C-alpha cells in the first residue's frame, strides 16, 4: 500500500511539473530589449517597410509577446509554400530576426506560430 501511494504521489508531482513547464513555455517572452529600428523584408530580400518610431516598435514587440500561440511541430517545409518575410529588430549592439507569414501576418518562431496578424504596407516604392 505504501508503494502505491509513493508511486501515485510521484506521478502526480511529475504531471504538475509538466503542466507548469508547458504554461511557462507558452507565456515566455519571445523578444525583449530596446530596439531603435525594425526592418520588414519580403522573401526575396526586398524591404517592405522600415519603422524607426520606438513607440510603434514597442507595440509590435508587445503584440509578439502577448498574442495567442500555437505549438507547431517543425518537421521542415511547414510554411515554405506560403509567402513569408522577416522582421529584423536592431539596435547598436543587437540584431534579432523573426519570420512572419505575409498573407495572414502571423509571426513564426522555432516552435510557435503567434497570431499577431501584422499587415505591413509596402512603403519602399
MDAnalysis code that builds the backbone (N, CA, C; Angstrom):
import MDAnalysis as mda
import numpy as np

u = mda.Universe.empty(375, n_residues=125, atom_resindex=np.repeat(np.arange(125), 3), trajectory=True)
u.add_TopologyAttr("name", ["N", "CA", "C"] * 125)
u.add_TopologyAttr("resid", np.arange(1, 126))
u.add_TopologyAttr("resname", ["UNK", "UNK", "UNK", "UNK", "UNK", "UNK", "UNK", "UNK", "UNK", "UNK", "UNK", "UNK", "UNK", "UNK", "UNK", "UNK", "UNK", "UNK", "UNK", "UNK", "UNK", "UNK", "UNK", "UNK", "UNK", "UNK", "UNK", "UNK", "UNK", "UNK", "UNK", "UNK", "UNK", "UNK", "UNK", "UNK", "UNK", "UNK", "UNK", "UNK", "UNK", "UNK", "UNK", "UNK", "UNK", "UNK", "UNK", "UNK", "UNK", "UNK", "UNK", "UNK", "UNK", "UNK", "UNK", "UNK", "UNK", "UNK", "UNK", "UNK", "UNK", "UNK", "UNK", "UNK", "UNK", "UNK", "UNK", "UNK", "UNK", "UNK", "UNK", "UNK", "UNK", "UNK", "UNK", "UNK", "UNK", "UNK", "UNK", "UNK", "UNK", "UNK", "UNK", "UNK", "UNK", "UNK", "UNK", "UNK", "UNK", "UNK", "UNK", "UNK", "UNK", "UNK", "UNK", "UNK", "UNK", "UNK", "UNK", "UNK", "UNK", "UNK", "UNK", "UNK", "UNK", "UNK", "UNK", "UNK", "UNK", "UNK", "UNK", "UNK", "UNK", "UNK", "UNK", "UNK", "UNK", "UNK", "UNK", "UNK", "UNK", "UNK", "UNK", "UNK", "UNK"])
u.atoms.positions = np.array([
    [0.806, -1.196, 0.000],
    [0.000, 0.000, 0.000],
    [0.854, 1.268, 0.000],
    [1.948, 1.266, 0.741],
    [2.823, 2.439, 0.801],
    [3.505, 2.677, -0.542],
    [3.855, 1.590, -1.240],
    [4.485, 1.738, -2.555],
    [3.510, 2.372, -3.547],
    [2.257, 1.985, -3.453],
    [1.246, 2.529, -4.355],
    [1.074, 4.033, -4.113],
    [1.045, 4.454, -2.853],
    [0.917, 5.874, -2.533],
    [2.127, 6.662, -3.014],
    [3.320, 6.087, -2.859],
    [4.533, 6.762, -3.338],
    [4.503, 6.905, -4.851],
    [4.087, 5.844, -5.534],
    [4.021, 5.877, -6.991],
    [2.997, 6.910, -7.462],
    [1.824, 6.925, -6.844],
    [0.809, 7.909, -7.220],
    [1.271, 9.328, -6.917],
    [1.950, 9.521, -5.805],
    [2.481, 10.847, -5.467],
    [3.523, 11.293, -6.480],
    [4.398, 10.380, -6.876],
    [5.428, 10.699, -7.867],
    [4.795, 11.064, -9.206],
    [3.817, 10.285, -9.636],
    [3.136, 10.571, -10.900],
    [2.435, 11.927, -10.822],
    [1.788, 12.215, -9.708],
    [1.108, 13.496, -9.520],
    [2.092, 14.660, -9.600],
    [3.231, 14.535, -8.942],
    [4.247, 15.594, -8.968],
    [4.783, 15.787, -10.382],
    [5.022, 14.702, -11.111],
    [5.526, 14.805, -12.485],
    [4.500, 15.466, -13.410],
    [3.236, 15.146, -13.239],
    [2.191, 15.758, -14.066],
    [2.102, 17.257, -13.782],
    [2.133, 17.632, -12.513],
    [2.090, 19.055, -12.150],
    [3.310, 19.789, -12.714],
    [4.491, 19.171, -12.618],
    [5.710, 19.794, -13.155],
    [5.605, 19.974, -14.670],
    [5.061, 18.987, -15.375],
    [4.906, 19.092, -16.828],
    [3.919, 20.198, -17.196],
    [2.824, 20.300, -16.461],
    [1.833, 21.349, -16.733],
    [2.432, 22.729, -16.491],
    [3.172, 22.877, -15.406],
    [3.815, 24.167, -15.124],
    [4.853, 24.524, -16.185],
    [5.607, 23.532, -16.663],
    [6.603, 23.790, -17.708],
    [5.926, 24.227, -19.005],
    [4.832, 23.588, -19.369],
    [4.103, 23.983, -20.581],
    [3.498, 25.375, -20.440],
    [2.965, 25.683, -19.278],
    [2.415, 27.016, -19.038],
    [3.508, 28.073, -19.144],
    [4.663, 27.801, -18.550],
    [5.785, 28.738, -18.614],
    [6.230, 28.944, -20.060],
    [6.348, 27.855, -20.821],
    [6.794, 27.965, -22.214],
    [5.802, 28.757, -23.063],
    [4.527, 28.592, -22.798],
    [3.512, 29.290, -23.588],
    [3.425, 30.772, -23.250],
    [3.960, 31.189, -22.111],
    [3.876, 32.590, -21.707],
    [5.236, 33.273, -21.612],
    [6.282, 32.601, -22.022],
    [7.627, 33.172, -22.007],
    [7.731, 34.260, -23.078],
    [8.458, 35.327, -22.782],
    [8.647, 36.396, -23.763],
    [9.485, 35.884, -24.934],
    [9.078, 36.235, -26.131],
    [9.822, 35.893, -27.336],
    [10.916, 36.929, -27.569],
    [10.589, 38.190, -27.407],
    [11.522, 39.301, -27.630],
    [11.599, 40.178, -26.393],
    [12.789, 40.623, -26.084],
    [12.951, 41.629, -25.036],
    [14.132, 42.508, -25.411],
    [14.090, 43.727, -24.963],
    [15.165, 44.658, -25.273],
    [14.627, 45.933, -25.884],
    [15.495, 46.899, -25.988],
    [15.149, 48.182, -26.600],
    [15.731, 48.223, -28.004],
    [14.860, 48.270, -28.978],
    [15.288, 48.307, -30.372],
    [14.908, 49.658, -30.958],
    [15.786, 50.197, -31.806],
    [15.513, 51.506, -32.388],
    [15.185, 51.447, -33.875],
    [15.146, 50.246, -34.443],
    [14.840, 50.112, -35.867],
    [14.223, 48.740, -36.116],
    [13.173, 48.717, -36.915],
    [12.537, 47.477, -37.350],
    [12.439, 47.510, -38.862],
    [13.061, 46.525, -39.494],
    [13.005, 46.412, -40.947],
    [12.147, 45.205, -41.297],
    [11.135, 45.418, -42.113],
    [10.259, 44.350, -42.576],
    [10.680, 44.019, -43.995],
    [11.117, 42.775, -44.214],
    [11.613, 42.354, -45.528],
    [10.753, 41.232, -46.080],
    [10.641, 41.192, -47.399],
    [9.925, 40.115, -48.068],
    [10.819, 38.912, -48.273],
    [10.255, 37.860, -48.872],
    [11.019, 36.631, -49.047],
    [12.161, 36.779, -50.042],
    [12.093, 37.722, -50.923],
    [13.177, 37.909, -51.882],
    [14.209, 38.928, -51.402],
    [14.069, 39.392, -50.156],
    [15.034, 40.328, -49.591],
    [14.681, 41.787, -49.772],
    [13.596, 42.068, -50.480],
    [13.200, 43.463, -50.665],
    [12.638, 44.033, -49.367],
    [12.921, 45.286, -49.123],
    [12.427, 45.951, -47.920],
    [10.982, 46.382, -48.138],
    [10.101, 45.929, -47.278],
    [8.689, 46.295, -47.359],
    [8.441, 47.581, -46.583],
    [9.022, 47.658, -45.378],
    [8.795, 48.830, -44.537],
    [9.917, 48.930, -43.513],
    [10.286, 50.155, -43.161],
    [11.256, 50.419, -42.095],
    [10.558, 51.276, -41.045],
    [10.594, 50.810, -39.798],
    [9.953, 51.534, -38.696],
    [11.042, 51.987, -37.738],
    [11.082, 53.293, -37.460],
    [12.082, 53.845, -36.546],
    [11.456, 54.456, -35.298],
    [10.141, 54.508, -35.227],
    [9.450, 55.077, -34.069],
    [9.452, 54.053, -32.939],
    [10.055, 54.412, -31.806],
    [10.206, 53.453, -30.708],
    [8.860, 53.016, -30.137],
    [7.869, 53.887, -30.116],
    [6.547, 53.506, -29.600],
    [5.906, 52.428, -30.472],
    [6.043, 52.565, -31.779],
    [5.494, 51.570, -32.706],
    [6.234, 50.239, -32.575],
    [7.554, 50.286, -32.428],
    [8.347, 49.063, -32.261],
    [7.968, 48.365, -30.958],
    [7.798, 49.124, -29.882],
    [7.395, 48.544, -28.593],
    [6.014, 47.903, -28.688],
    [5.109, 48.523, -29.446],
    [3.773, 47.963, -29.635],
    [3.846, 46.629, -30.384],
    [4.710, 46.537, -31.379],
    [4.876, 45.299, -32.142],
    [5.500, 44.218, -31.261],
    [6.519, 44.569, -30.476],
    [7.152, 43.602, -29.568],
    [6.137, 43.107, -28.539],
    [5.348, 44.009, -28.004],
    [4.316, 43.632, -27.036],
    [3.300, 42.685, -27.664],
    [2.928, 42.947, -28.896],
    [1.986, 42.079, -29.596],
    [2.573, 40.687, -29.808],
    [3.854, 40.614, -30.150],
    [4.512, 39.317, -30.327],
    [4.553, 38.554, -29.006],
    [4.865, 39.243, -27.920],
    [4.999, 38.579, -26.622],
    [3.666, 38.175, -25.999],
    [2.588, 38.884, -26.319],
    [1.326, 38.670, -25.617],
    [0.226, 38.020, -26.449],
    [0.424, 37.822, -27.734],
    [-0.615, 37.231, -28.577],
    [-0.694, 35.722, -28.358],
    [-1.862, 35.130, -28.674],
    [-2.010, 33.677, -28.530],
    [-1.023, 32.930, -29.416],
    [-0.574, 31.772, -28.926],
    [0.424, 30.974, -29.641],
    [-0.104, 29.577, -29.910],
    [0.309, 29.028, -31.029],
    [0.012, 27.642, -31.367],
    [1.325, 26.901, -31.501],
    [1.439, 25.765, -30.807],
    [2.641, 24.953, -30.920],
    [2.661, 24.318, -32.297],
    [3.813, 24.388, -32.965],
    [3.953, 23.749, -34.269],
    [5.094, 22.755, -34.202],
    [4.821, 21.563, -34.684],
    [5.872, 20.564, -34.789],
    [6.579, 20.824, -36.099],
    [7.825, 21.239, -36.028],
    [8.556, 21.647, -37.217],
    [9.337, 20.476, -37.784],
    [8.758, 19.832, -38.782],
    [9.441, 18.750, -39.464],
    [10.032, 19.244, -40.783],
    [10.097, 20.546, -40.959],
    [10.625, 21.122, -42.192],
    [9.528, 21.317, -43.223],
    [9.675, 22.317, -44.031],
    [8.766, 22.622, -45.139],
    [7.336, 22.893, -44.681],
    [7.138, 23.313, -43.443],
    [5.795, 23.565, -42.937],
    [5.164, 24.777, -43.618],
    [5.908, 25.851, -43.737],
    [5.364, 27.092, -44.281],
    [6.087, 27.526, -45.551],
    [6.841, 26.647, -46.168],
    [7.623, 27.034, -47.336],
    [6.760, 27.401, -48.537],
    [5.538, 26.914, -48.584],
    [4.666, 27.221, -49.720],
    [3.967, 28.571, -49.571],
    [4.039, 29.182, -48.390],
    [3.395, 30.475, -48.153],
    [4.391, 31.614, -48.317],
    [3.943, 32.754, -48.829],
    [4.852, 33.904, -48.886],
    [5.182, 34.365, -47.467],
    [6.446, 34.425, -47.162],
    [6.868, 34.804, -45.814],
    [7.909, 35.908, -45.887],
    [8.134, 36.540, -44.767],
    [9.099, 37.626, -44.683],
    [9.846, 37.563, -43.367],
    [10.657, 38.578, -43.131],
    [11.478, 38.618, -41.919],
    [11.316, 39.974, -41.250],
    [11.117, 39.937, -39.934],
    [11.133, 41.141, -39.114],
    [12.516, 41.221, -38.489],
    [13.261, 42.282, -38.769],
    [14.605, 42.452, -38.232],
    [14.594, 43.603, -37.237],
    [14.757, 43.257, -35.963],
    [14.818, 44.248, -34.890],
    [16.283, 44.561, -34.628],
    [16.641, 45.863, -34.615],
    [18.047, 46.244, -34.467],
    [18.216, 47.357, -33.442],
    [19.369, 47.326, -32.775],
    [19.863, 48.462, -32.000],
    [21.375, 48.491, -32.179],
    [22.089, 49.271, -31.393],
    [23.536, 49.411, -31.582],
    [24.305, 48.118, -31.348],
    [23.804, 47.244, -30.489],
    [24.559, 46.050, -30.110],
    [23.918, 44.743, -30.522],
    [22.695, 44.766, -30.996],
    [21.960, 43.523, -31.204],
    [21.130, 43.576, -32.476],
    [20.952, 42.393, -33.088],
    [20.110, 42.252, -34.269],
    [19.350, 40.932, -34.120],
    [18.020, 41.005, -34.089],
    [17.184, 39.822, -33.900],
    [16.235, 39.711, -35.087],
    [16.156, 38.507, -35.672],
    [15.275, 38.295, -36.811],
    [14.215, 37.250, -36.467],
    [12.982, 37.543, -36.863],
    [11.856, 36.640, -36.648],
    [11.078, 36.570, -37.952],
    [10.643, 35.377, -38.327],
    [9.871, 35.204, -39.547],
    [8.402, 35.525, -39.345],
    [7.734, 35.868, -40.437],
    [6.287, 36.057, -40.390],
    [5.695, 35.693, -41.741],
    [4.434, 35.299, -41.719],
    [3.717, 34.941, -42.940],
    [3.047, 36.207, -43.471],
    [3.337, 36.552, -44.710],
    [2.843, 37.810, -45.275],
    [1.319, 37.796, -45.446],
    [0.741, 36.667, -45.832],
    [-0.694, 36.638, -46.136],
    [-1.583, 36.842, -44.915],
    [-1.197, 36.298, -43.751],
    [-2.043, 36.473, -42.562],
    [-1.371, 37.266, -41.448],
    [-0.085, 37.585, -41.586],
    [0.624, 38.408, -40.619],
    [1.048, 37.703, -39.348],
    [0.896, 36.383, -39.277],
    [1.313, 35.661, -38.081],
    [2.827, 35.537, -38.018],
    [3.356, 35.613, -36.803],
    [4.794, 35.536, -36.574],
    [5.186, 34.091, -36.325],
    [6.358, 33.698, -36.832],
    [6.835, 32.326, -36.675],
    [8.147, 32.298, -35.913],
    [8.229, 31.406, -34.939],
    [9.488, 31.113, -34.268],
    [9.748, 29.629, -34.455],
    [10.750, 29.108, -33.779],
    [11.104, 27.705, -33.970],
    [9.951, 26.761, -33.626],
    [9.255, 27.010, -32.531],
    [8.204, 26.095, -32.092],
    [6.818, 26.716, -31.995],
    [6.669, 27.985, -32.336],
    [5.389, 28.656, -32.149],
    [4.963, 29.403, -33.404],
    [3.666, 29.374, -33.670],
    [3.063, 30.320, -34.608],
    [2.248, 31.264, -33.742],
    [2.600, 32.535, -33.765],
    [1.986, 33.533, -32.901],
    [0.977, 34.324, -33.729],
    [-0.247, 34.390, -33.265],
    [-1.342, 35.024, -34.001],
    [-1.299, 36.542, -33.855],
    [-0.337, 37.175, -34.514],
    [-0.164, 38.623, -34.408],
    [-0.951, 39.393, -35.458],
    [-1.195, 38.795, -36.599],
    [-1.966, 39.405, -37.686],
    [-1.415, 40.760, -38.119],
    [-0.085, 40.859, -38.266],
    [0.542, 42.083, -38.762],
    [0.278, 42.223, -40.251],
    [-0.138, 43.398, -40.667],
    [-0.309, 43.698, -42.084],
    [0.518, 44.939, -42.381],
    [1.692, 44.724, -42.943],
    [2.595, 45.831, -43.232],
    [2.365, 46.323, -44.648],
    [2.349, 47.637, -44.808],
    [2.191, 48.250, -46.123],
    [3.552, 48.424, -46.763],
    [3.612, 48.255, -48.054],
    [4.862, 48.439, -48.776],
    [5.108, 49.930, -48.960],
    [6.126, 50.451, -48.247],
    [6.454, 51.879, -48.344],
    [7.780, 52.113, -49.049],
    [8.327, 51.065, -49.665],
    [9.636, 51.216, -50.305],
    [9.534, 51.758, -51.722],
    [8.329, 51.898, -52.250],
    [8.175, 52.395, -53.633],
    [8.370, 53.881, -53.736],
])
